[in-house]
């Protein structure tokens, strides 16, 4: 499908303005601290919106409505309830760790408490899994571009990736945060516009669609069944969601980088705590869109069934929005994508430079070499994410589930390492053993249990890997010294 000239103009002007603004706001970077932490002088409300925009990728914008479209209703909201609990714990337990000294990454805390080897391994896990997860997010956003221009997927992935790399590589975290603020506003406006149009196309309106879904039993909010194989239950949301949120917002560099850019611990804490309610409201909006899409496509079935539920909202945007509004909502889709991808590039560059390159070269963070290395690292990870986007890993399952499944596996391990470091100061052996235990947990979840015909839903993955990391590490502390060293 070729979109109208008006929509194309709106979209092109928006993307060009975003890149231009990112380049302008991020000008004058002189040191790695300016480039990677914005001079530690960014306001808390901008960091709040940046945190929310970062975790609201295209996987959220398109895939969460797809979950409700597929008949899960509002059950997904059990997960952000756990997020609220997890963020509160992270704000008061983990956040103070980052304001002792002039840290650049979350994993420097592990170096201080458990040694350089544990820091390097944890940072390496972050780099690998973040690249995989955000490559999938790039793939999902490119699907919309592919439908819109009827172009090869490779072209769509490369175009979107290159646009994001441009302003991130030049402007750094300051550019990322302030463009996130704009992108947050754009994708929220785009989602609301799409919802209003969707409601106008339903015979009984959006209220009628919600009533019909309620009567059909697909609008349930809570499922109290204790079934480890199901992702959307109250217990999976509360426990799994809390552990995931403590990990993602307490020890994951992509979010910790925001705290390190804040003016104070108090500002960082406000940004983190207020992000939970905002994300919860966003999920409500996206799920209501999904319920409306289910009603719309029952009345107007697509000519060809969707390959996955992720494509329902993208199809509605491209084929059923009025001319002029398509460009606005597509701008919202790409805003969600670019905010997460730019944040990922900045965070992975920060981790690579500060946890791997500078310790080996002996350069200080304020040396010009560090700034050059950070920019080159941004380009490197941009290319790697494009490669993942082209790899075909997206598959048929909801991409948001794949992204979160990747995150929970290794975030649980890293969280376990932090818990060991907090409980047993200077415990490199315990942390090293714990890391092995967490990796064993991944093998258990991905190989052993499926081989035995059992499955554990992805919200529990972080719980399993975190628990095994802590358990094995604690056991290692109680072994004789010779056994620990063997």
Protein Blocks (a to p, Z undefined) as FASTA:
>chain_A
ZZdfklmmmmmmmmmmmmmmmmmmmgoiabfklmmnooopacfklmmmmmmmmmmcfklm
mmmmmmmmnonammlmmmmmmmmmmmmmmmmmmmmmmmgcjdfbfklmmmmmnojklmmm
mmmmmmmmmmmmmmmmmmmmmmmmmmmnopafklmmmmmmmmmmmmmmmnommlmmmmmm
mmmmmmmmmmmmmmmmmmmmpmnljklmmmmmmmnopacfbdcbdcfkbmbbfklmmmmm
mmmmmmmmmmpmklmmmmmmpmbfklmmmmmmmmmmmmmmmmmmmmmmmmmmmmmmmmmc
cfbdcfbfklmmmmmmmmmpcehjlmmmmmmmmmmmmmmmmmmmmmmmmmmmmmmmmmmn
opafkbmklmmmmmmmmmmmmmmmmmmmmnopnombdfklmmmmmmmmmmmmmmmmmmmm
mmmghilklmmmmmmmmmmmmmmmmmmmmmnopacdfklmmmmmmmmmmmmmmmmmmpcf
klmmZZ
